[in-house]
Amino acid sequence: MTNSDIAKLLIDYGAVQDPTEITPLYRAVEGLNPKTILEVGVEGGGTLKLWSTLLGSDGLLVGVDMAPTYRWIDEDTDCERLFIQGNSQEEATIDKVRSVVYDRGVDFLFIDADHTQEGVTRDYNNYSPLVRPGGIIGFHDINDNCGVKQFWTALDAHKYEFINRIGIGFIVKEEK
Ligand SMILES: C[S@@+](CC[C@H](N)C(=O)[O-])C[C@H]1O[C@@H](n2cnc3c(N)ncnc32)[C@H](O)[C@@H]1O
């Protein structure tokens, strides 16, 4: 995907994302040659569609949302896709996600669901253990007037941030 393909896809699939913020994250994930991607907070599926372009036929794309408006479910993608409907913070949802990714390790986790500081902290604590060492954990809205900004500021990690408007940030999970 060229940078202009990324910008076009975001518009076509209704993702409220600034291409100058999300493209550096896309490139970092592309560099991992990912096989398993998990997004928490899918809504219309714009960013989920973007991540799908990074996965081949051996790839697994998992989306979680309590009230999705995801419309491209029937479109072809190279990768296997799985959508889990539920509150990301509930044990039943976490268990379902764990059961589908447990033997793979998540290469990339994108958190864009509950934007309160408590909510994003819970999603981070519940889903980041599923990410393999060297994998990437990304967040939207790190510069917005919401709890994600407080979460991001408090997060004790080496942080990469791209801020033109409301901001994208990511961290790389430490190799043990
Ligand atoms: C900002 S939208 C996601 C946008 C999407 N990532 C994109 O950029 O195309 C946030 C989504 O998170 C979902 N959400 C909020 N809190 C949630 C929770 N506790 N569990 C599951 N989904 C949640 C909402 O239903 C909404 O669809």
The ligand as an SDF file (V2000), in Angstrom:
LIG
                    3D

 27 29  0  0  0  0  0  0  0  0999 V2000
  -13.6450    5.1670   18.1340 C   0  0  0  0  0  0  0  0  0  0  0  0
  -14.5700    3.7490   17.7610 S   0  0  0  0  0  0  0  0  0  0  0  0
  -13.4140    2.6830   16.9580 C   0  0  0  0  0  0  0  0  0  0  0  0
  -13.0040    3.2020   15.6170 C   0  0  0  0  0  0  0  0  0  0  0  0
  -12.1570    2.2750   14.7780 C   0  0  0  0  0  0  0  0  0  0  0  0
  -11.0030    1.7660   15.4890 N   0  0  0  0  0  0  0  0  0  0  0  0
  -11.6630    3.0370   13.5600 C   0  0  0  0  0  0  0  0  0  0  0  0
  -10.7780    3.9220   13.7170 O   0  0  0  0  0  0  0  0  0  0  0  0
  -12.1460    2.7480   12.4530 O   0  0  0  0  0  0  0  0  0  0  0  0
  -14.7750    3.0340   19.3330 C   0  0  0  0  0  0  0  0  0  0  0  0
  -15.5540    1.7260   19.3480 C   0  0  0  0  0  0  0  0  0  0  0  0
  -15.2990    1.0970   20.6010 O   0  0  0  0  0  0  0  0  0  0  0  0
  -16.4440    0.4320   21.0380 C   0  0  0  0  0  0  0  0  0  0  0  0
  -16.3550    0.2740   22.4880 N   0  0  0  0  0  0  0  0  0  0  0  0
  -16.3410    1.2300   23.4370 C   0  0  0  0  0  0  0  0  0  0  0  0
  -16.2330    0.6830   24.6490 N   0  0  0  0  0  0  0  0  0  0  0  0
  -16.1770   -0.6560   24.4670 C   0  0  0  0  0  0  0  0  0  0  0  0
  -16.0720   -1.7750   25.3290 C   0  0  0  0  0  0  0  0  0  0  0  0
  -15.9690   -1.6200   26.6710 N   0  0  0  0  0  0  0  0  0  0  0  0
  -16.0590   -3.0090   24.7830 N   0  0  0  0  0  0  0  0  0  0  0  0
  -16.1490   -3.1880   23.4570 C   0  0  0  0  0  0  0  0  0  0  0  0
  -16.2500   -2.1700   22.5850 N   0  0  0  0  0  0  0  0  0  0  0  0
  -16.2580   -0.9150   23.0850 C   0  0  0  0  0  0  0  0  0  0  0  0
  -17.6090    1.2860   20.5600 C   0  0  0  0  0  0  0  0  0  0  0  0
  -18.7630    0.4670   20.4000 O   0  0  0  0  0  0  0  0  0  0  0  0
  -17.0890    1.8600   19.2510 C   0  0  0  0  0  0  0  0  0  0  0  0
  -17.5650    1.0990   18.1610 O   0  0  0  0  0  0  0  0  0  0  0  0
  1  2  1  0
  2  3  1  0
  2 10  1  0
  3  4  1  0
  4  5  1  0
  5  6  1  0
  5  7  1  0
  7  8  2  0
  7  9  1  0
 10 11  1  0
 11 12  1  0
 11 26  1  0
 12 13  1  0
 13 14  1  0
 13 24  1  0
 14 15  1  0
 14 23  1  0
 15 16  2  0
 16 17  1  0
 17 18  1  0
 17 23  2  0
 18 19  1  0
 18 20  2  0
 20 21  1  0
 21 22  2  0
 22 23  1  0
 24 25  1  0
 24 26  1  0
 26 27  1  0
M  CHG  2   2   1   9  -1
M  END
$$$$
